[in-house]
Amino acid sequence: MKLNDDQKKDLKEQYIKVIEEYKGHPEFAYVLLDMLRLHSSKSNDYATDESPFSNIELCEKVGFPAWKGVIIRLGDKYSRLLNALAGKLFKHEGVIDAFLDNACYSIIGLIEYKKVNNANEKES
């Protein structure tokens, strides 16, 4: 699933406006950009043309909502971070990767949650 030209134009306009009005920590904006790159890269590896979340949505085939499946994946990343706190060194993905994955999975979970629940629902 790719952005069409209208979506690209709209996102570009929104990004420019946000950057022009940005008041947060500078590194935060760069991390968001890293997350966008990571999501795009992983979508290349895991997604189908029909859905960028096809790997996440696999659990729906057995009747388990995708947003709940994301929680399990978040647990895996949380476990990795707890191991880092205990001083464990990693052979593959490290602490930075775990934080980025956690953030990306949280956004994916939010999107999937909104898909099956009232998108206008007010969370307290």
GIZI-V85639 format. One record per residue. N is the residue number from 1. RES is the residue in three letters. PSI is psi in degrees with one decimal (none if undefined). NEAR is the number of other ideal C-beta (glycine too) atoms within 10 Angstrom. D_CENTER is the distance of its C-alpha to the mean C-alpha in Angstrom with 2 decimals. Layout:
n/res/psi/near/d_center
N/RES/PSI/NEAR/D_CENTER
N/RES/PSI/NEAR/D_CENTER
This chain:
n/res/psi/near/d_center
1/MET/121.8/12/15.58
2/LYS/157.0/8/16.27
3/LEU/136.7/11/16.77
4/ASN/174.6/9/20.43
5/ASP/-39.3/7/22.63
6/ASP/-41.1/8/22.64
7/GLN/-42.0/10/18.85
8/LYS/-46.1/11/18.90
9/LYS/-45.5/11/21.76
10/ASP/-45.8/12/20.26
11/LEU/-42.8/11/17.01
12/LYS/-44.5/11/19.30
13/GLU/-42.7/10/21.57
14/GLN/-42.6/10/18.98
15/TYR/-45.5/14/17.56
16/ILE/-44.7/10/21.20
17/LYS/-44.1/10/22.11
18/VAL/-44.5/12/19.37
19/ILE/-40.8/9/20.35
20/GLU/-30.7/7/23.99
21/GLU/5.4/7/23.66
22/TYR/133.9/11/21.28
23/LYS/0.1/4/22.70
24/GLY/-175.6/9/20.08
25/HIS/132.4/9/20.08
26/PRO/-41.4/8/20.07
27/GLU/-29.8/9/17.85
28/PHE/-44.3/10/15.05
29/ALA/-39.4/14/15.03
30/TYR/-35.4/10/15.07
31/VAL/-40.1/15/12.13
32/LEU/-39.4/14/10.08
33/LEU/-41.6/11/11.75
34/ASP/-40.7/15/10.98
35/MET/-41.1/17/7.18
36/LEU/-43.8/12/8.18
37/ARG/-43.4/11/10.59
38/LEU/-46.1/15/8.66
39/HIS/-42.8/18/6.45
40/SER/-44.3/11/9.97
41/SER/-45.3/10/11.75
42/LYS/-29.9/14/10.13
43/SER/-35.6/17/10.49
44/ASN/-37.0/9/14.03
45/ASP/-36.6/7/14.54
46/TYR/-22.1/13/13.13
47/ALA/167.7/18/13.17
48/THR/170.9/12/16.38
49/ASP/-28.4/8/17.82
50/GLU/-32.5/8/17.65
51/SER/125.9/13/14.03
52/PRO/-11.4/20/10.86
53/PHE/24.9/21/9.85
54/SER/-36.3/15/13.40
55/ASN/-36.9/17/12.94
56/ILE/-37.3/21/11.05
57/GLU/-4.8/20/13.77
58/LEU/-34.5/13/16.54
59/CYS/-19.2/16/17.20
60/GLU/-24.1/15/18.36
61/LYS/-20.0/7/21.28
62/VAL/18.0/7/22.65
63/GLY/20.6/6/22.15
64/PHE/119.6/12/19.15
65/PRO/140.8/16/16.51
66/ALA/-38.1/22/13.07
67/TRP/-30.4/21/11.59
68/LYS/-33.6/14/14.08
69/GLY/-34.6/22/13.20
70/VAL/-37.1/23/9.72
71/ILE/-38.0/13/11.96
72/ILE/-43.5/11/13.90
73/ARG/-36.8/17/11.23
74/LEU/-37.1/16/10.46
75/GLY/-39.1/11/14.24
76/ASP/-44.4/12/14.51
77/LYS/-37.5/20/12.56
78/TYR/-41.5/12/14.59
79/SER/-40.7/11/17.63
80/ARG/-42.3/20/17.12
81/LEU/-37.4/13/17.08
82/LEU/-38.8/11/20.16
83/ASN/-36.8/14/21.83
84/ALA/-39.4/15/21.30
85/LEU/-33.3/8/23.02
86/ALA/0.3/7/25.81
87/GLY/8.9/6/26.26
88/LYS/136.3/9/25.06
89/LEU/145.8/7/24.47
90/PHE/146.5/12/22.01
91/LYS/-24.4/5/22.99
92/HIS/-111.4/6/19.62
93/GLU/138.1/12/16.30
94/GLY/-163.8/12/17.19
95/VAL/-45.2/13/16.25
96/ILE/-45.3/10/14.34
97/ASP/-41.1/14/12.21
98/ALA/-41.6/20/11.75
99/PHE/-45.8/16/10.78
100/LEU/-44.0/18/8.17
101/ASP/-41.4/19/6.81
102/ASN/-46.5/16/7.32
103/ALA/-44.5/17/5.57
104/CYS/-45.7/19/2.10
105/TYR/-36.7/20/4.00
106/SER/-41.3/15/5.49
107/ILE/-43.1/12/4.15
108/ILE/-43.0/21/4.54
109/GLY/-42.7/20/7.50
110/LEU/-45.5/12/8.70
111/ILE/-45.6/15/8.95
112/GLU/-37.4/20/10.66
113/TYR/-46.2/18/12.71
114/LYS/-32.2/13/13.91
115/LYS/-35.5/13/14.86
116/VAL/-9.6/12/17.30
117/ASN/171.8/11/18.40
118/ASN/115.0/7/20.09
119/ALA/-21.3/8/17.71
120/ASN/6.6/6/20.28
121/GLU/135.6/8/20.51
122/LYS/122.4/5/21.15
123/GLU/136.0/4/19.60
124/SER/none/2/22.13
